[in-house]
């Protein structure tokens, strides 16, 4: 990164110098405009006018201040001019600007270096923020690597998420990959999860140690008249998807309309002797029907398909 010197900083300020000059002249004229009192015609020669001009040149602030406010500002500037370090700032300002010493108002070097130092502080803050961001990114990456190190892939995984991963590491992966999720007290909810060409709402569950061990996926819920035409077909597609991964189901049931009860899964196909255990079926909530799968991993077993 290029270092900004006072000379370079002054060159940047030159771009706005003419505009600032016009503003200052207009503001001074406005603030010193004649009133109904004839004595105001001599305002340009007054200390009032000189102080207002100095304030405008030094600050660029076109606000009309009261004399007490201007005097307070002037007093603060005078105290800074009396500081032992002022002479060095004055000489640096003259060298950087090329102005003649007699043309420099006492406040100008003070304002110049205040702005210069403020810009440097902002740059330092930006650099520090970038450094901290890179350090966090590296720490997060190492946490992900270590969190995945001893976990094995499984054909039933969704989004490539392996069973046994901690919630902390999983959230780091989601943040890295811009995967949206919503945390609830019971599970991690994910909308629009794609699986075998279908879109589901998924819920990821974690055990008492914070390890991912189960997921549920649900299709869109439809009215009863869509059950046979659409929802059952979704359940069939889910069953076929897991058959490709786990082989034929140990059991397949025909589910009647009245077998579907709110609050429980009516199981159509099940793989119970495998790791994971997979259940596919139909469910209803508020008279709306949907297909659902529940996949539960046994984290104590290494035999996952």
GUGU-172754 format. One record per atom (N, C-alpha, C): x, y, z. Coordinates in pm, whole numbers, padded with zeros to 5 digits, always signed. Layout:
<rs>
XYZ;...
</rs>
This chain:
<rs>
+00084-00119+00000;+00000+00000+00000;+00088+00125+00000;+00055+00223-00091;+00133+00346-00100;+00116+00430+00025;+00227+00491+00070;+00223+00576+00189;+00181+00716+00149;+00083+00772+00219;+00037+00908+00190;+00118+01006+00273;+00193+01092+00203;+00271+01196+00270;+00188+01323+00273;+00229+01421+00358;+00157+01548+00356;+00153+01612+00218;+00262+01598+00139;+00266+01655+00004;+00159+01592-00086;+00151+01455-00082;+00051+01386-00164;-00089+01422-00118;-00105+01431+00012;-00237+01465+00066;-00280+01604+00020;-00184+01698+00022;-00218+01834-00024;-00256+01834-00171;-00186+01756-00253;-00218+01749-00395;-00360+01699-00419;-00405+01604-00333;-00542+01555-00343;-00641+01665-00310;-00606+01749-00215;-00696+01856-00173;-00708+01966-00279;-00605+01979-00366;-00605+02086-00465;-00726+02077-00559;-00778+01955-00580;-00888+01935-00674;-01011+02017-00633;-01032+02024-00502;-01150+02096-00452;-01120+02239-00409;-00998+02288-00436;-00959+02419-00383;-01043+02532-00443;-01061+02530-00578;-01135+02638-00642;-01281+02639-00598;-01340+02520-00588;-01479+02512-00542;-01493+02566-00401;-01399+02526-00314;-01402+02572-00175;-01386+02724-00168;-01297+02779-00255;-01275+02924-00255;-01404+02999-00291;-01476+02948-00392;-01601+03013-00433;-01702+03010-00320;-01711+02893-00252;-01806+02879-00140;-01772+02976-00029;-01640+02986+00001;-01597+03074+00109;-01629+03220+00079;-01599+03263-00045;-01626+03403-00082;-01775+03432-00073;-01856+03340-00124;-02000+03361-00121;-02052+03365+00022;-02000+03274+00106;-02047+03268+00244;-02006+03391+00322;-01883+03439+00299;-01836+03559+00370;-01920+03679+00330;-01948+03689+00201;-02029+03801+00155;-02168+03797+00214;-02225+03674+00221;-02359+03659+00277;-02361+03693+00424;-02257+03646+00497;-02255+03670+00640;-02228+03817+00672;-02166+03887+00578;-02132+04028+00602;-02222+04123+00523;-02337+04072+00474;-02426+04154+00392;-02475+04274+00470;-02486+04390+00406;-02529+04512+00475;-02669+04498+00531;-02689+04551+00646;-02821+04556+00708;-02874+04697+00695;-02985+04723+00762;-03043+04856+00757;-02960+04958+00831;-02862+04910+00910;-02775+04999+00986;-02659+05042+00898;-02639+05171+00870;-02530+05218+00782;-02394+05175+00831;-02379+05154+00961;-02248+05115+01015;-02202+04980+00962;-02297+04894+00916;-02259+04762+00867;-02180+04769+00738;-02182+04886+00668;-02106+04900+00544;-01956+04889+00568;-01911+04910+00690;-01768+04901+00722;-01730+04765+00777;-01821+04663+00763;-01798+04533+00825;-01674+04464+00770;-01642+04487+00640;-01529+04419+00580;-01397+04454+00648;-01391+04570+00709;-01269+04613+00774;-01268+04579+00923;-01372+04518+00966;-01382+04492+01110;-01315+04362+01148;-01286+04349+01277;-01231+04224+01330;-01330+04111+01315;-01459+04147+01320;-01565+04048+01302;-01550+03980+01165;-01536+04063+01061;-01523+04011+00926;-01396+03927+00911;-01286+03975+00964;-01160+03904+00954;-01168+03767+01022;-01234+03762+01136;-01246+03637+01208;-01334+03537+01133;-01444+03589+01076;-01531+03502+00999;-01459+03447+00875;-01380+03533+00811;-01304+03490+00693;-01203+03382+00730;-01133+03405+00840;-01035+03306+00885;-01102+03172+00917;-01216+03178+00982;-01289+03055+01017;-01331+02979+00890;-01383+03051+00792;-01426+02987+00668;-01310+02926+00592;-01200+02999+00582;-01083+02949+00510;-01028+02823+00578;-01025+02825+00709;-00963+02714+00782;-01052+02590+00787;-01182+02611+00800;-01272+02497+00822;-01357+02461+00702;-01383+02559+00613;-01473+02534+00502;-01618+02528+00545;-01645+02558+00671;-01780+02554+00726;-01850+02686+00695;-01961+02678+00620;-02033+02799+00580;-02143+02837+00678;-02152+02765+00789;-02252+02800+00890;-02221+02936+00951;-02324+03018+00967;-02305+03149+01029;-02304+03132+01181;-02187+03151+01241;-02174+03137+01385;-02189+03272+01454;-02225+03267+01579;-02230+03389+01659;-02088+03428+01696;-02070+03552+01735;-01937+03598+01775;-01882+03521+01895;-01963+03491+01995;-01909+03408+02105;-01858+03273+02056;-01928+03213+01960;-01883+03084+01906;-01752+03100+01828;-01744+03205+01751;-01621+03231+01675;-01504+03259+01769;-01529+03337+01873;-01422+03367+01968;-01374+03240+02040;-01467+03151+02069;-01431+03024+02134;-01342+02942+02041;-01381+02938+01911;-01300+02866+01813;-01162+02928+01801;-01158+03062+01794;-01031+03133+01781;-00941+03105+01901;-00998+03100+02018;-00921+03074+02139;-00859+02935+02135;-00937+02837+02086;-00883+02700+02078;-00771+02692+01975;-00784+02766+01863;-00678+02769+01763;-00553+02835+01819;-00571+02944+01893;-00456+03015+01949;-00379+02926+02046;-00452+02844+02121;-00384+02754+02216;-00302+02649+02143;-00352+02605+02027;-00278+02507+01947;-00156+02571+01880;-00172+02696+01839;-00059+02768+01778;+00052+02788+01879;+00015+02806+02005;+00115+02828+02110;+00187+02699+02150;+00139+02584+02100;+00202+02457+02134;+00342+02449+02074;+00431+02379+02143;+00571+02371+02098;+00587+02302+01964;+00495+02212+01932;+00506+02140+01804;+00449+02214+01686;+00391+02332+01709;+00326+02404+01600;+00425+02449+01492;+00544+02499+01533;+00639+02550+01437;+00678+02445+01334;+00697+02322+01379;+00733+02215+01286;+00618+02188+01188;+00495+02189+01237;+00380+02170+01149;+00370+02285+01049;+00394+02405+01096;+00387+02522+01008;+00488+02510+00894;+00612+02476+00929;+00716+02464+00827;+00685+02351+00729;+00634+02238+00779;+00597+02127+00691;+00485+02167+00597;+00390+02242+00648;+00277+02287+00566;+00326+02380+00455;+00415+02471+00488;+00469+02563+00388;+00544+02486+00279;+00626+02388+00321;+00700+02307+00222;+00605+02227+00134;+00500+02172+00194;+00408+02087+00118;+00322+02167+00021;+00287+02289+00059;+00196+02369-00024;+00268+02464-00118;+00390+02501-00084;+00462+02598-00165;+00418+02741-00140;+00335+02763-00039;+00290+02898-00007;+00400+02976+00064;+00389+03108+00055;+00481+03192+00131;+00437+03195+00277;+00530+03192+00369;+00493+03192+00511;+00397+03304+00549;+00417+03424+00489;+00333+03537+00525;+00190+03523+00472;+00171+03429+00377;+00035+03409+00322;-00043+03301+00396;+00020+03235+00492;-00044+03124+00563;-00108+03175+00691;-00237+03149+00706;-00304+03185+00830;-00265+03084+00939;-00254+03128+01062;-00206+03040+01169;-00284+02909+01183;-00413+02916+01153;-00495+02796+01173;-00479+02693+01062;-00431+02734+00944;-00429+02645+00829;-00343+02519+00851;-00221+02530+00904;-00145+02407+00929;-00213+02314+01029;-00281+02372+01127;-00348+02291+01228;-00459+02208+01164;-00545+02276+01087;-00657+02206+01021;-00605+02104+00921;-00501+02143+00847;-00443+02052+00747;-00397+01922+00811;-00320+01932+00919;-00265+01811+00980;-00371+01733+01059;-00474+01803+01106;-00584+01730+01169;-00653+01639+01068;-00677+01693+00950;-00739+01612+00845;-00646+01502+00797;-00519+01536+00783;-00419+01439+00739;-00410+01322+00838;-00402+01355+00968;-00391+01250+01070;-00520+01169+01081;-00635+01235+01059;-00761+01162+01062;-00769+01061+00948;-00720+01101+00831;-00719+01008+00717;-00626+00890+00743;-00510+00919+00802;-00417+00810+00835;-00481+00714+00935;-00553+00770+01034;-00619+00685+01133;-00726+00598+01068;-00799+00655+00972;-00900+00578+00901;-00837+00467+00818;-00723+00497+00756;-00652+00395+00679;-00601+00284+00769;-00546+00323+00884;-00497+00222+00979;-00612+00132+01026;-00727+00195+01050;-00843+00118+01093;-00887+00020+00985;-00885+00066+00859;-00923-00020+00747;-00827-00138+00735;-00697-00109+00743;-00596-00215+00732;-00612-00315+00846;-00637-00266+00966;-00653-00354+01082;-00778-00440+01067;-00885-00381+01014;-01009-00458+00992;-00985-00569+00892;-00911-00538+00785;-00881-00640+00684;-00794-00750+00742;-00699-00711+00826;-00612-00811+00888;-00692-00905+00978;-00778-00849+01060;-00860-00931+01150;-00954-01022+01072;-01006-00969+00960;-01095-01050+00878;-01022-01170+00818;-00899-01146+00772;-00821-01257+00715;-00785-01359+00822;-00750-01310+00941;-00717-01401+01049;-00837-01487+01087;-00956-01425+01093;-01077-01501+01126;-01107-01603+01017;-01091-01562+00891;-01116-01655+00780;-01024-01775+00789;-00897-01751+00825;-00803-01862+00838;-00843-01953+00955;-00878-01892+01069;-00919-01974+01184;-01044-02056+01152;-01139-01994+01083;-01261-02066+01046;-01229-02182+00952;-01140-02158+00857;-01102-02263+00762;-01038-02382+00835;-00950-02352+00930;-00885-02458+01006;-00987-02533+01093;-01084-02461+01148;-01188-02525+01228;-01270-02620+01141;-01299-02579+01017;-01375-02664+00926;-01294-02788+00889;-01167-02768+00858;-01080-02883+00822;-01074-02983+00937;-01050-02932+01058;-01040-03021+01174;-01175-03085+01207;-01283-03009+01186;-01416-03062+01216;-01460-03171+01122;-01407-03170+01000;-01444-03272+00900;-01345-03388+00893;-01233-03374+00961;-01120-03465+00943;-01156-03612+00960;-01229-03645+01065;-01256-03786+01096;-01398-03829+01060;-01469-03749+00982;-01607-03781+00946;-01611-03846+00808;-01700-03944+00794;-01707-04019+00669;-01830-03977+00588;-01817-03972+00455;-01933-03939+00371;-02033-04053+00371;-02156-04019+00340;-02264-04118+00335;-02354-04085+00216;-02404-04186+00150;-02486-04163+00029;-02617-04092+00059;-02660-04093+00185;-02786-04030+00219;-02769-03886+00265;-02647-03836+00267;-02624-03698+00312;-02694-03598+00220;-02738-03488+00277;-02790-03377+00198;-02691-03261+00208;-02672-03193+00096;-02578-03080+00087;-02437-03121+00128;-02407-03249+00121;-02273-03295+00157;-02242-03285+00305;-02344-03273+00389;-02323-03256+00533;-02307-03393+00598;-02191-03422+00655;-02171-03554+00716;-02228-03561+00857;-02276-03678+00893;-02325-03699+01029;-02210-03684+01128;-02241-03631+01245;-02140-03614+01349;-02074-03478+01350;-02097-03396+01247;-02036-03264+01244;-02099-03176+01353;-02020-03092+01414;-02073-03006+01520;-02153-02891+01459;-02247-02840+01536;-02327-02728+01488;-02237-02607+01461;-02138-02586+01546;-02048-02472+01530;-01976-02476+01395;-01922-02593+01362;-01849-02606+01235;-01947-02599+01118;-02065-02657+01133;-02163-02653+01026;-02204-02510+00994;-02222-02428+01097;-02257-02289+01074;-02143-02213+01005;-02020-02249+01035;-01906-02188+00965;-01910-02223+00816;-01944-02347+00785;-01955-02389+00645;-02067-02314+00575;-02180-02301+00643;-02292-02227+00585;-02253-02082+00557;-02182-02020+00651;-02139-01881+00632;-02041-01871+00515;-01949-01966+00506;-01850-01965+00397;-01918-01982+00261;-02016-02072+00254;-02081-02106+00128;-02209-02027+00103;-02238-01930+00190;-02358-01846+00177;-02486-01929+00172;-02493-02030+00258;-02612-02113+00270;-02698-02056+00383;-02822-02024+00352;-02909-01964+00451;-02973-02069+00542;-02981-02038+00669;-03046-02126+00764;-03103-02042+00877;-03198-02100+00949;-03260-02034+01063;-03249-02126+01183;-03192-02074+01291;-03173-02155+01411;-03294-02144+01502;-03347-02256+01544;-03457-02262+01640;-03408-02340+01762;-03483-02339+01872;-03439-02416+01990;-03427-02566+01964;-03506-02618+01871;-03506-02763+01847;-03419-02807+01729;-03404-02721+01627;-03335-02764+01506;-03286-02645+01427;-03214-02676+01319;-03167-02576+01224;-03253-02592+01099;-03325-02488+01063;-03419-02495+00950;-03353-02441+00824;-03379-02511+00713;-03327-02468+00584;-03440-02478+00481;-03459-02371+00407;-03561-02369+00302;-03497-02394+00166;-03578-02446+00076;-03535-02464-00064;-03413-02554-00077;-03415-02667-00009;-03307-02767-00022;-03340-02859-00140;-03250-02870-00234;-03273-02954-00351;-03222-03096-00327;-03305-03193-00364;-03269-03333-00348;-03341-03412-00455;-03265-03477-00543;-03322-03558-00651;-03422-03478-00736;-03388-03354-00766;-03471-03273-00853;-03594-03215-00786;-03610-03239-00655;-03723-03183-00581;-03672-03080-00481;-03762-02995-00435;-03726-02891-00340;-03798-02915-00208;-03722-02910-00100;-03777-02941+00032;-03745-02831+00132;-03822-02834+00241;-03784-02764+00363;-03720-02867+00454;-03601-02837+00504;-03527-02936+00584;-03506-02886+00726;-03498-02980+00818;-03466-02950+00958;-03351-03040+00999;-03244-02982+01053;-03127-03057+01097;-03128-03060+01250;-03108-03180+01306;-03114-03197+01452;-02976-03233+01507;-02954-03193+01634;-02825-03213+01699;-02847-03278+01836;-02753-03365+01874;-02766-03432+02003;-02719-03341+02116;-02714-03399+02238;-02678-03318+02355;-02535-03268+02350;-02453-03327+02265;-02315-03282+02249;-02298-03187+02131;-02410-03148+02072;-02405-03054+01961;-02366-03117+01829;-02380-03249+01816;-02343-03319+01693;-02467-03344+01606;-02452-03322+01478;-02560-03343+01383;-02587-03493+01367;-02712-03534+01392;-02742-03677+01387;-02870-03711+01310;-02951-03612+01273;-03078-03642+01206;-03121-03525+01119;-03188-03562+01008;-03253-03457+00930;-03392-03503+00886;-03478-03406+00869;-03611-03430+00815;-03630-03340+00695;-03698-03391+00593;-03729-03310+00475;-03878-03322+00445;-03938-03210+00415;-04081-03207+00384;-04104-03134+00251;-04200-03187+00173;-04237-03120+00049;-04336-03008+00080;-04376-02939-00021;-04482-02839-00007;-04610-02909+00037;-04689-02846+00123;-04815-02903+00172;-04929-02859+00080;-05012-02958+00040;-05122-02929-00053;-05255-02975+00004;-05362-02929-00058;-05497-02967-00014;-05522-03114-00044;-05626-03168+00020;-05656-03312+00012;-05676-03360-00131;-05735-03279-00217;-05761-03321-00355;-05632-03343-00435;-05519-03293-00383;-05390-03312-00450;-05313-03432-00394;-05368-03498-00292;-05296-03607-00227;-05262-03718-00325;-05363-03774-00392;-05337-03888-00480;-05263-03849-00606;-05293-03731-00658;-05235-03690-00786;-05090-03642-00774;-05057-03575-00663;-04927-03509-00652;-04845-03555-00533;-04904-03552-00413;-04827-03576-00292;-04778-03721-00285;-04864-03817-00322;-04819-03957-00321;-04704-03979-00419;-04708-03909-00532;-04600-03922-00629;-04468-03869-00572;-04478-03760-00494;-04357-03709-00429;-04299-03813-00333;-04387-03877-00259;-04341-03981-00165;-04277-04097-00242;-04335-04134-00356;-04277-04241-00437;-04138-04202-00489;-04124-04078-00531;-03993-04031-00579;-03889-04035-00467;-03930-03998-00348;-03839-04004-00233;-03797-04148-00206;-03894-04238-00209;-03862-04379-00183;-03763-04432-00286;-03784-04399-00412;-03692-04444-00517;-03553-04384-00499;-03546-04259-00455;-03417-04194-00434;-03335-04268-00328;-03400-04309-00220;-03327-04380-00114;-03302-04526-00152;-03387-04584-00236;-03360-04720-00284;-03232-04724-00367;-03207-04618-00444;-03083-04611-00521;-02961-04606-00429;-02979-04551-00311;-02868-04534-00219;-02853-04651-00121;-02966-04709-00082;-02963-04809+00025;-03009-04948-00019;-03060-04958-00141;-03117-05085-00183;-03267-05087-00152;-03333-05199-00182;-03477-05208-00161;-03512-05193-00014;-03624-05128+00010;-03668-05108+00148;-03711-05239+00210;-03689-05248+00340;-03731-05370+00410;-03881-05384+00416;-03952-05273+00406;-04097-05278+00415;-04158-05163+00337;-04267-05193+00265;-04341-05091+00191;-04489-05105+00226;-04550-04998+00266;-04690-04999+00307;-04776-04917+00212;-04901-04960+00198;-05000-04882+00125;-05076-04799+00228;-05072-04669+00212;-05131-04579+00311;-05265-04527+00259;-05370-04556+00332;-05502-04506+00297;-05520-04362+00343;-05622-04299+00291;-05646-04159+00325;-05665-04141+00476;-05740-04230+00538;-05768-04218+00680;-05652-04266+00768;-05551-04323+00705;-05432-04363+00782;-05340-04245+00813;-05361-04138+00742;-05274-04021+00758;-05329-03936+00872;-05257-03931+00982;-05301-03860+01102;-05207-03743+01132;-05266-03634+01179;-05184-03518+01215;-05098-03550+01337;-04974-03506+01333;-04885-03524+01446;-04795-03644+01436;-04810-03724+01331;-04721-03839+01315;-04699-03869+01167;-04592-03941+01138;-04559-03978+01001;-04621-04113+00968;-04700-04120+00863;-04755-04248+00815;-04653-04307+00719;-04585-04413+00762;-04467-04463+00692;-04505-04545+00569;-04448-04505+00456;-04468-04578+00330;-04353-04677+00307;-04230-04632+00323;-04115-04720+00308;-04019-04694+00424;-03947-04800+00464;-03857-04786+00579;-03733-04872+00560;-03619-04817+00601;-03492-04888+00607;-03447-04883+00754;-03477-04985+00829;-03453-04983+00973;-03326-05058+01014;-03278-05146+00933;-03160-05223+00973;-03031-05164+00920;-03035-05041+00879;-02918-04978+00820;-02876-04859+00905;-02760-04808+00878;-02717-04682+00936;-02688-04586+00819;-02774-04489+00797;-02879-04442+00887;-03011-04518+00870;-03101-04497+00965;-03239-04540+00953;-03313-04436+00870;-03388-04483+00771;-03458-04391+00682;-03606-04428+00678;-03690-04327+00697;-03835-04344+00690;-03890-04244+00589;-03975-04294+00499;-04040-04208+00400;-04190-04230+00413;-04265-04121+00414;-04409-04138+00428;-04487-04012+00398;-04613-04012+00449;-04704-03901+00428;-04744-03842+00562;-04772-03712+00561;-04813-03645+00684;-04914-03536+00650;-04983-03487+00753;-05083-03384+00735;-05073-03283+00848;-05098-03158+00814;-05101-03052+00915;-05201-02947+00870;-05300-02922+00956;-05405-02826+00923;-05472-02859+00790;-05497-02989+00771;-05567-03038+00651;-05488-03018+00521;-05358-02999+00534;-05272-02991+00417;-05175-03109+00421;-05157-03177+00305;-05084-03303+00299;-04948-03284+00230;-04850-03360+00279;-04715-03348+00223;-04638-03479+00243;-04537-03497+00158;-04447-03612+00172;-04331-03572+00262;-04279-03671+00332;-04175-03641+00431;-04079-03759+00445;-03953-03725+00474;-03854-03828+00505;-03784-03793+00635;-03750-03895+00713;-03676-03878+00838;-03554-03969+00831;-03436-03910+00840;-03311-03986+00831;-03235-03967+00962;-03209-04081+01031;-03144-04076+01163;-03015-04158+01159;-02904-04093+01196;-02774-04159+01197;-02742-04212+01336;-02680-04329+01340;-02627-04383+01466;-02481-04341+01475;-02454-04240+01557;-02318-04185+01565;-02221-04279+01635;-02273-04385+01698;-02184-04480+01765;-02131-04586+01669;-02188-04590+01549;-02148-04692+01451;-02073-04627+01338;-01970-04697+01287;-01893-04647+01174;-01948-04699+01040;-02051-04787+01047;-02101-04851+00926;-02215-04769+00869;-02181-04669+00788;-02280-04588+00720;-02270-04615+00572;-02387-04624+00508;-02387-04651+00364;-02372-04523+00284;
</rs>
